[in-house]
Amino acid sequence: MGKRYTVLKNLVFIIAAAVICMLYARAGDAAFSPGERAMKIWGENLNPSKQAIYLKFRSSADTGDGKENVVTTMAIKGKNTYVDIFSDSKHISTITDTEARSTVILLHDEQMYMKMPNESYEGPNLNDGSDLSEAEKVKMVKSSGKEKIAGRTYDYEKITVDGNISQTYYFEEGTDKWKYWRTADTLMEIIEYGNRVDENLFKIPKGYSKMMM
């Protein structure tokens, strides 16, 4: 009888522990409302109208001869925007001054730079729609769920504006740790992001020669 009681007691303890774990898991999943984590990134952390931003991510690009990995770095601080694209076939950066409406292209493999004339200015965009009107915010649809990427399950939050602009953010389950980002058909793996920006990114590296157009 005593042995049977001990086994039963242990079994009850195991079941109770499992129930507690399930309750904690549900509480973790419910800790974030649909779109809460994504909106914080979209509207605050990576909103260049509020603060300097830094973002580095990995994606794949079709070169015509196959796909290759591309690492993109973007930084915005004040009037300056920096975009760096590094892949197996090229390494190019652009430095844009939005006030002067000018862009410098850095060709790192050749250690050369080229200044684009003002009339050909077209500044890069990041986070289009971060400053939305009240009418647009009313139409915004936020959804959430779970999805597997590379064999691992992530929480996702999707934001859709006017039925056509959509972004999906993937987080480690139950946390706000951002791991992937999908816009249209492009999936990006987040390497690093934040609000600390090195001023040297907006300067032409020493030793680079000017390319005449």
Legacy VTK file of the C-alpha trace (Angstrom):
# vtk DataFile Version 3.0
C-alpha trace
ASCII
DATASET POLYDATA
POINTS 213 float
0.000 0.000 0.000
2.801 2.377 0.924
4.649 1.691 -2.335
1.481 2.181 -4.382
0.805 5.445 -2.539
4.346 6.668 -3.299
3.970 5.860 -7.025
0.570 7.592 -7.106
2.010 10.608 -5.284
4.877 10.870 -7.764
2.473 10.550 -10.687
0.289 13.358 -9.330
3.394 15.500 -8.862
4.487 14.907 -12.490
1.015 15.737 -13.840
0.838 18.864 -11.688
4.262 19.980 -12.934
3.187 19.406 -16.545
0.008 21.453 -16.022
2.018 24.296 -14.474
4.401 24.260 -17.457
1.447 24.389 -19.870
-0.073 27.300 -17.953
3.220 29.204 -18.075
3.528 28.500 -21.802
0.023 29.845 -22.412
0.741 32.885 -20.265
3.891 33.523 -22.303
1.991 33.255 -25.577
-0.705 35.602 -24.266
1.802 38.129 -22.966
1.763 39.953 -26.310
-1.340 41.118 -28.152
-1.450 40.637 -31.960
0.874 43.171 -33.576
2.253 44.527 -30.286
5.869 43.486 -30.837
5.829 44.305 -34.553
4.350 47.765 -33.984
7.043 48.565 -31.439
9.721 47.770 -34.013
7.873 49.400 -36.904
6.681 52.521 -35.091
9.409 53.076 -32.489
12.663 51.094 -32.709
13.072 51.461 -36.487
11.273 54.746 -37.015
13.885 57.208 -38.388
11.607 60.163 -37.673
12.037 59.506 -33.937
15.666 58.416 -33.535
18.804 57.115 -35.222
18.437 53.529 -36.431
20.759 50.666 -37.331
19.685 47.457 -39.031
21.700 44.526 -40.389
20.100 41.508 -42.040
20.811 38.540 -44.317
18.775 37.546 -47.357
19.249 35.738 -50.662
19.251 37.284 -54.126
18.791 35.748 -57.558
21.783 36.644 -59.737
20.547 34.856 -62.849
23.153 32.144 -62.333
21.674 31.072 -59.043
21.111 32.508 -55.598
23.702 34.043 -53.320
23.610 35.307 -49.763
23.494 39.065 -49.307
24.162 40.949 -46.073
22.591 44.407 -45.992
23.372 47.092 -43.434
21.264 50.241 -43.117
21.838 53.212 -40.844
19.964 56.503 -40.592
20.909 59.436 -38.410
19.611 62.941 -38.990
20.083 63.904 -42.624
22.374 60.960 -43.437
21.482 57.490 -44.663
23.935 54.643 -45.188
23.246 51.414 -47.071
25.836 48.648 -47.452
25.371 45.556 -49.632
27.864 42.726 -49.273
27.703 39.488 -51.259
30.007 36.972 -52.941
30.007 39.040 -56.128
30.031 42.636 -54.897
30.490 45.033 -52.003
28.886 48.436 -52.533
27.769 51.178 -50.146
25.794 54.371 -50.604
25.885 57.485 -48.434
22.939 59.811 -48.918
22.602 63.371 -47.642
18.875 64.090 -47.718
19.349 67.830 -47.187
21.876 68.236 -50.004
19.903 65.685 -52.054
23.098 63.912 -53.059
24.409 60.376 -52.948
27.939 58.955 -52.879
28.488 55.407 -54.123
31.406 53.482 -52.611
32.928 50.684 -54.689
34.851 48.782 -52.033
36.471 46.175 -54.282
38.030 48.945 -56.388
38.476 51.348 -53.427
36.791 54.086 -55.435
33.815 56.384 -54.961
31.432 58.187 -57.266
29.289 61.229 -56.524
25.873 61.263 -58.119
24.539 64.586 -59.437
21.638 66.208 -57.593
19.207 65.691 -60.448
19.630 61.905 -60.216
19.029 61.879 -56.460
16.782 59.152 -55.154
17.188 58.561 -51.450
16.673 55.031 -50.073
13.553 54.328 -48.066
13.165 52.335 -44.892
9.976 51.578 -43.052
7.589 53.287 -45.455
4.327 53.976 -43.677
5.811 54.287 -40.189
4.061 57.644 -39.782
0.486 56.768 -40.623
-2.587 58.969 -40.621
-5.405 58.184 -38.211
-7.539 56.947 -41.126
-4.753 54.522 -42.162
-4.338 53.296 -38.595
-8.046 52.436 -38.442
-7.666 50.303 -41.592
-4.549 48.558 -40.280
-4.971 44.818 -39.767
-2.814 42.997 -37.199
-2.639 39.239 -37.011
-0.462 36.707 -35.236
0.304 33.012 -35.184
3.117 30.499 -35.403
5.236 29.411 -38.342
8.256 27.181 -38.877
11.411 28.593 -40.450
14.431 26.353 -40.987
12.839 23.681 -38.803
12.177 25.953 -35.833
8.835 27.404 -34.716
8.522 31.170 -34.267
5.773 33.547 -33.190
4.817 35.821 -36.059
2.993 39.140 -36.201
1.748 40.518 -39.493
0.817 44.140 -40.159
-1.244 45.003 -43.242
-2.104 48.561 -44.273
-4.793 49.269 -46.881
-4.758 45.612 -47.840
-1.538 45.853 -49.856
1.411 46.981 -47.692
2.311 44.098 -45.419
5.241 43.154 -43.226
5.634 40.036 -41.110
7.881 39.896 -38.052
9.066 36.627 -36.521
10.094 36.321 -32.869
11.480 33.591 -30.665
8.469 31.967 -29.015
7.061 33.936 -26.102
9.666 36.710 -26.371
10.231 39.988 -28.220
13.533 38.764 -29.688
13.236 39.606 -33.404
14.718 36.911 -35.669
13.191 37.209 -39.174
11.410 39.796 -41.296
9.311 39.238 -44.399
8.255 41.920 -46.881
6.446 40.802 -50.034
8.242 37.555 -51.019
11.586 38.381 -49.383
12.562 36.709 -46.107
15.358 38.363 -44.131
17.271 37.003 -41.170
17.914 39.717 -38.590
21.579 39.911 -37.564
21.528 43.102 -35.494
19.417 46.200 -34.921
19.301 49.144 -32.570
19.782 52.880 -32.302
23.549 53.277 -31.995
25.045 54.548 -35.255
28.749 55.092 -35.974
29.286 58.528 -37.572
32.172 57.098 -39.643
29.642 55.212 -41.763
28.736 58.520 -43.421
32.332 59.350 -44.400
34.286 58.328 -47.491
37.013 55.892 -46.355
40.601 57.108 -46.514
42.530 56.006 -49.586
39.483 55.819 -51.877
39.893 57.515 -55.279
37.199 59.539 -56.968
35.719 58.051 -60.146
34.911 60.593 -62.824
31.577 60.190 -64.588
LINES 1 214
213 0 1 2 3 4 5 6 7 8 9 10 11 12 13 14 15 16 17 18 19 20 21 22 23 24 25 26 27 28 29 30 31 32 33 34 35 36 37 38 39 40 41 42 43 44 45 46 47 48 49 50 51 52 53 54 55 56 57 58 59 60 61 62 63 64 65 66 67 68 69 70 71 72 73 74 75 76 77 78 79 80 81 82 83 84 85 86 87 88 89 90 91 92 93 94 95 96 97 98 99 100 101 102 103 104 105 106 107 108 109 110 111 112 113 114 115 116 117 118 119 120 121 122 123 124 125 126 127 128 129 130 131 132 133 134 135 136 137 138 139 140 141 142 143 144 145 146 147 148 149 150 151 152 153 154 155 156 157 158 159 160 161 162 163 164 165 166 167 168 169 170 171 172 173 174 175 176 177 178 179 180 181 182 183 184 185 186 187 188 189 190 191 192 193 194 195 196 197 198 199 200 201 202 203 204 205 206 207 208 209 210 211 212
